[in-house]
Structure formats: C-alpha cells, structure tokens
Amino acid sequence: MAARRGSAPKLGDVLLVTGAEAFLADRAVKSAIAAVSKQAASNGDGEIEVTDVDATGLDVGVFAELTGPSLFASERVLVMRALENLPSDMVPHLLEYAGSPSDDVLVVLVHSGGQKGKGVLDKLRKASVSEVVATAPKAWELPQFVAGEIRLLGGSVDERASSALVDAVGHDLRALAGACSQLVSDSGGQAVTAELIGQYFGGRAEVTSFAVADAAIAGRTEPALEQLRWALDCGVAPVLVTSAMAGGLRGLAKFSSAPGGLREADLAREVGVPPWKLKQLKQQVRGWTPGGLATAIKAVAQADADVKGASGDAGYALERMVITVSHSHGRR
C-alpha cells in the first residue's frame, strides 16, 4: 500500500511517487495537489496552477519554463509522469533543481516502478526528496485496505464484511475504493455489513475466482466446474482464477507446515492471512497430503502459463486445472 517517507508536501518541495500500483500513485498525486491548494487558500492566495506532463520528451527549455517564474500564477504544481523515460541529458538538470527547488512550485515526479530509470531514483533519494511508495497490497491485505477506505470515508466495517467485499468485487483497488464509497454513502451512518454487501454485490460474489478455488480445494469437482463456467460467462479473467487457486493452495501449504503451538495472531502472521481465515484453512486442510498439494500446485502453475499464452484455449486449461486440483484432494 502507499507509504509516505517524509512530511506532507508543500510548495518548494520535490515529491517522488514510485510504484506500479496506478490507483495509489494517482491518489498520492491528487493528495499532494490538494495539500498545496489548501495551503494556498489558508494564505489567501488564488488557485494553484497545475501542469501535468510526460517526462519522455521533456527538454531543458520546457523544464525551465515549467519551474521558473510564471506570468499567470505565483504558485504552481508540476506533475511529471513516466520519470523512467526521462531523457538522459535531462537528468543532471533535474538533480540540480532537486538540490535547490523554487519556493513557489511543488514538483511531483511519478515513476511507475521497475529497474528502468533506477539510477535517477537513487540520486533523487540521496538528495533527500520526499517519497510516496505506491505498492499494491498482497491479496491477504485487501480486507485491511477495504477497512481503511471505509474508515477514511467515515464508516465502519468488520473483518468478515471487508473480506466479503473483496470476494465480491475482486482485487482491483479502484473498483474496491468505488464500492466502499457507494456502501458508506448508502449505509445511512450504519456499519457496512456482509448483508449490505450481499444486497449490492451478491450476484458478483457468486461468480468470483475465489468461489471456484474454494470448491476445487474442497474436492467438489462438479460444483467447481459449474462455478468456473459461470465465472467465465460473466467475464471473470482467466488469470484471476489461477491466481485465486494459487493463493488458496499456498495458504494451505503454509498452514500445514506451520510450527505447532503458535498463538492465533502469530499463526496468522506465519501463514499470511487475517486471523479469521484460520478456521477456514483448518477445515480445508483436512484430506490434503503433501503429495496431493504438490500435484495441485504443479497443475495451477501449468494452467497459469497456459492462460497467459502457452495454450490457445484458456477455458480448457482452467477446466483441466480444476479437475486436477479437486482430484488431488485426499490423494496419497
């Protein structure tokens, strides 16, 4: 999830936003602009001028114009996206600016993650610029993301309801944030419950990749195949099905190999799941052997490769995976 290093952004700062999670990166940019706009308003100044550019074709002249004195606004925000594509001859000028930024400009540098352009990132960090890291939460952290969103909007929710929303909507953060906003708005000040989520998203919850994975891991072949066909007919992406299956099996493998005698909180941390999910894992692990898990995990890896291009028929690859996983339940 997004993590900030340094104080809140203000005029005269250079803010670095890094990471592959576009929703969190966009939120960090909007938050920075809002903070500076609020600062300007409290000082009795006019509106902040915001300029949004791509770093790919940036040259020295344009950069100097965007960060220099303006005829139209005394206080501005420059958002420079795709920092990884910044021309090499621009790097010294950007670093020079970062060492002595303009007092009436906030410069926000957005890097999408990865190794490309890592050199300029390292140099900017050495220059002690502020940084927001936009990292996608792991699947088991998504209920925490949902709970945080709902609290931010002034609502309340428990762990089970948060997980129910993730099961219904999926892993896309933008979609989850939108669902949280809708639920809080329509809850009338009451807690967001699993029942309310069922009213809004129940039809979607029944066709998620998690329903397919749960049925297959339980050894219920026919229901799992029915859920799979329904999910694919409703537009669930094949890669989400393999991801859910892989996550479920990894959780079982970690749970079955965890040290004995751990407290619930420590066991949940060891397995990488919220505490309430331990009961479900305890039920699911019955009938699974190390050999069966190995066979199932291998089948999921093959299906994942198939749906990403190794096979021309994703539906067939997923059906084969579901059958293999469900038949591996109870296998010695």
C-alpha positions in Angstrom: 0.0 0.0 0.0 1.0 3.6 -0.3 3.6 4.6 2.3 5.0 8.1 2.7 8.5 8.9 3.6 8.9 12.5 4.8 6.4 15.2 5.8 3.3 16.4 3.9 4.1 18.0 0.6 4.3 21.8 0.3 5.4 24.5 -2.1 9.2 24.3 -2.5 9.3 20.5 -2.3 10.1 17.8 -4.8 7.9 14.8 -4.2 8.8 11.4 -5.6 5.9 8.9 -6.2 7.1 5.4 -7.0 5.5 2.1 -7.6 3.4 0.1 -10.1 0.0 0.5 -8.4 -1.5 3.2 -10.6 -4.5 3.8 -8.3 -2.4 4.6 -5.3 0.1 6.6 -7.3 -2.8 8.7 -8.7 -4.2 9.2 -5.2 -0.8 10.4 -4.0 -0.6 12.9 -6.8 -4.1 14.2 -6.1 -3.4 14.3 -2.3 -0.3 16.4 -2.9 -2.1 18.9 -5.1 -4.9 19.1 -2.6 -2.4 19.8 0.3 -0.8 22.6 -1.6 -4.1 24.1 -2.7 -5.3 24.1 0.9 -2.0 25.7 2.0 -2.5 28.5 -0.7 -6.1 29.0 0.3 -5.2 29.4 4.0 -2.7 32.1 2.9 -5.3 34.0 1.0 -3.8 33.2 -2.4 -5.6 32.3 -5.6 -5.9 29.0 -7.3 -2.9 26.8 -7.8 -1.8 26.3 -11.4 -1.3 22.6 -12.1 0.7 21.3 -15.1 0.8 17.6 -16.0 3.5 16.5 -18.4 5.1 13.3 -19.7 8.8 13.1 -19.0 9.5 11.2 -22.2 10.1 14.2 -24.5 11.0 16.8 -21.9 13.8 19.1 -22.7 15.8 21.7 -20.7 13.9 24.7 -22.1 10.4 23.3 -21.3 11.5 22.2 -17.8 13.0 25.6 -17.0 9.7 27.3 -18.2 7.6 25.0 -16.1 9.6 25.5 -12.9 10.5 29.2 -13.4 8.5 32.4 -12.7 5.0 32.4 -14.2 3.1 35.4 -15.6 -0.3 33.8 -14.7 0.2 32.2 -11.2 2.6 32.7 -8.4 2.2 29.2 -7.0 2.1 26.0 -9.1 2.3 22.3 -9.1 4.3 20.4 -11.9 3.4 16.7 -12.2 6.0 14.9 -14.3 4.9 11.4 -15.2 6.8 8.4 -16.6 10.0 9.5 -14.9 11.6 6.2 -16.0 11.6 7.6 -19.6 13.3 10.9 -18.8 16.0 11.7 -21.4 19.5 11.1 -20.1 20.6 14.6 -20.9 17.8 15.9 -18.6 19.0 14.0 -15.5 21.7 16.5 -14.4 19.2 19.4 -14.7 16.6 17.6 -12.7 19.1 16.7 -10.0 20.3 20.3 -9.9 16.8 21.5 -9.5 16.0 19.0 -6.7 19.0 20.4 -4.8 17.6 23.9 -5.0 13.9 23.9 -5.8 11.8 27.0 -6.4 9.9 28.2 -3.3 6.6 28.7 -5.2 6.5 25.3 -7.1 5.8 21.8 -6.0 7.3 19.3 -8.4 5.8 15.8 -8.3 7.9 13.1 -10.1 6.0 9.9 -10.9 7.9 6.7 -11.6 6.0 3.5 -12.4 8.4 1.1 -10.7 10.9 -1.4 -12.1 14.5 -1.1 -12.9 14.3 1.4 -15.8 15.4 4.8 -14.5 16.5 3.4 -11.2 19.7 5.4 -11.3 17.9 8.7 -11.2 15.7 7.4 -8.4 18.7 6.6 -6.3 20.2 10.0 -6.9 16.9 11.8 -6.0 16.7 9.8 -2.8 20.2 10.8 -1.9 19.1 14.4 -2.4 16.6 13.7 0.4 13.4 14.3 -1.6 10.1 13.2 0.0 8.8 9.9 -1.4 5.5 8.1 -1.5 5.7 4.4 -2.4 2.6 3.1 -4.2 2.9 -0.7 -3.7 -0.1 -2.9 -4.4 -1.3 -4.7 -1.2 -1.0 -8.5 -1.2 -4.2 -10.5 -1.6 -4.5 -11.2 2.1 -4.1 -7.4 2.9 -7.0 -6.4 0.7 -9.6 -6.6 3.6 -7.4 -4.2 5.5 -7.4 -1.8 2.5 -11.2 -2.0 2.4 -11.5 -1.3 6.1 -9.1 1.6 5.8 -11.1 3.1 2.9 -14.4 2.8 4.8 -13.0 4.4 7.9 -11.5 7.2 5.8 -15.0 7.8 4.4 -16.4 8.0 8.0 -17.9 4.5 8.1 -17.2 1.3 10.0 -16.9 -2.4 9.0 -15.7 -5.6 10.5 -13.1 -8.1 9.1 -15.7 -10.5 7.7 -17.6 -7.8 5.8 -14.3 -6.4 4.4 -13.4 -9.9 3.1 -16.9 -10.3 1.7 -16.4 -7.1 -0.3 -13.1 -8.3 -1.7 -14.7 -11.7 -2.6 -17.5 -9.8 -4.4 -15.6 -7.1 -6.2 -12.1 -8.6 -6.7 -8.6 -7.3 -6.4 -8.8 -4.0 -8.4 -8.1 -1.2 -5.9 -10.0 1.4 -7.9 -13.1 -0.8 -8.1 -12.8 -1.6 -4.3 -12.5 2.1 -3.4 -15.5 2.9 -5.6 -17.5 0.1 -3.9 -16.5 1.4 -0.4 -17.7 4.9 -1.3 -21.0 3.6 -2.6 -21.6 1.5 0.5 -20.7 4.2 3.0 -22.9 6.7 1.2 -25.9 4.3 1.2 -25.4 2.9 4.7 -27.1 5.8 6.4 -24.4 6.1 9.0 -24.7 2.4 10.0 -21.9 -0.1 9.9 -21.2 -1.7 6.5 -22.2 -5.3 7.0 -21.9 -8.5 5.0 -25.7 -8.4 4.4 -25.5 -4.9 2.9 -22.6 -6.1 0.6 -24.7 -9.1 -0.4 -27.6 -6.7 -1.4 -25.3 -4.7 -3.7 -22.8 -7.3 -4.9 -24.2 -10.7 -4.1 -24.6 -11.7 -7.8 -21.0 -10.8 -8.4 -19.7 -12.6 -5.3 -21.1 -15.9 -6.5 -19.0 -15.8 -9.7 -15.7 -14.8 -8.4 -12.5 -16.8 -8.9 -12.5 -17.4 -5.1 -15.7 -19.4 -5.3 -14.1 -21.6 -8.0 -10.9 -22.1 -5.9 -12.8 -22.9 -2.7 -14.9 -25.6 -4.4 -12.0 -27.2 -6.1 -9.8 -27.2 -2.9 -12.7 -28.8 -1.1 -12.6 -31.7 -3.6 -16.1 -30.7 -5.0 -15.4 -31.2 -8.7 -18.8 -30.7 -10.3 -19.7 -27.5 -8.3 -16.2 -26.1 -9.0 -16.7 -26.7 -12.8 -20.1 -25.1 -12.6 -18.7 -22.1 -10.8 -15.9 -21.9 -13.3 -18.2 -21.9 -16.3 -20.4 -19.3 -14.7 -17.5 -17.1 -13.8 -16.1 -17.2 -17.3 -19.5 -16.4 -18.8 -19.7 -13.4 -16.5 -16.4 -12.0 -17.7 -14.0 -13.1 -14.9 -10.5 -13.0 -16.3 -8.8 -16.5 -16.5 -5.7 -15.2 -14.8 -7.8 -14.3 -11.7 -8.9 -17.9 -11.4 -5.4 -19.2 -11.5 -4.3 -16.5 -9.0 -7.1 -17.4 -6.6 -6.3 -21.1 -6.9 -2.6 -20.5 -6.3 -3.3 -18.3 -3.3 -5.6 -20.9 -1.8 -3.1 -23.7 -2.2 -0.2 -21.6 -0.9 -2.2 -20.8 2.2 -2.9 -24.5 2.8 0.8 -25.4 2.3 1.9 -22.7 4.8 -0.8 -23.6 7.3 0.0 -27.3 7.2 3.7 -26.7 7.6 3.5 -24.0 10.3 5.1 -24.7 13.7 2.8 -26.1 16.3 1.8 -24.2 19.5 1.6 -20.7 17.9 -0.9 -18.2 19.2 -3.6 -17.4 16.7 -2.2 -14.0 15.8 1.3 -15.4 15.3 -0.1 -18.3 13.2 -2.0 -15.9 11.0 1.2 -13.9 10.5 3.2 -17.0 9.7 0.6 -18.1 7.1 0.0 -14.6 5.7 -3.8 -14.5 6.3 -6.1 -12.5 8.5 -6.9 -14.3 11.8 -10.5 -15.1 11.0 -9.4 -17.1 7.9 -7.5 -19.7 10.0 -10.8 -21.5 10.8 -11.5 -21.9 7.1 -7.9 -23.2 6.5 -8.3 -25.7 9.3 -11.4 -27.1 7.6 -9.8 -27.0 4.1 -6.6 -28.7 5.0 -8.4 -31.9 6.0 -7.8 -34.5 3.3 -4.8 -32.8 1.8 -1.4 -34.6 1.9 2.0 -33.1 0.9 1.8 -35.2 -2.3 -1.6 -34.0 -3.2 -0.7 -30.4 -2.6 2.4 -30.8 -4.8 0.3 -32.2 -7.6 -2.3 -29.4 -7.3 0.3 -26.6 -7.2 2.0 -28.0 -10.3 -1.3 -28.1 -12.1 -2.0 -24.5 -11.2 1.4 -23.4 -12.5 0.8 -25.1 -15.8 -2.7 -23.6 -16.1 -1.3 -20.1 -15.3 1.3 -20.5 -18.1 -1.5 -21.7 -20.4 -3.9 -18.8 -19.9 -1.0 -16.3 -20.3 -0.3 -17.6 -23.8 1.1 -21.1 -23.8 -2.3 -22.5 -24.8 -4.9 -21.3 -27.2 -7.9 -22.4 -25.1 -7.9 -20.8 -21.7 -11.3 -22.4 -20.8 -10.0 -25.9 -21.4 -6.8 -25.2 -19.4 -8.8 -23.9 -16.4 -11.2 -26.9 -16.5 -8.2 -29.3 -16.5 -6.7 -27.4 -13.6 -10.0 -27.6 -11.6 -10.3 -31.3 -12.2 -6.7 -32.0 -11.2 -6.9 -29.9 -8.1 -10.2 -31.3 -6.9 -9.0 -34.9 -7.6 -5.8 -34.2 -5.7 -7.8 -33.7 -2.5 -7.4 -36.8 -0.5 -4.7 -38.2 -2.7 -1.8 -40.0 -1.0 
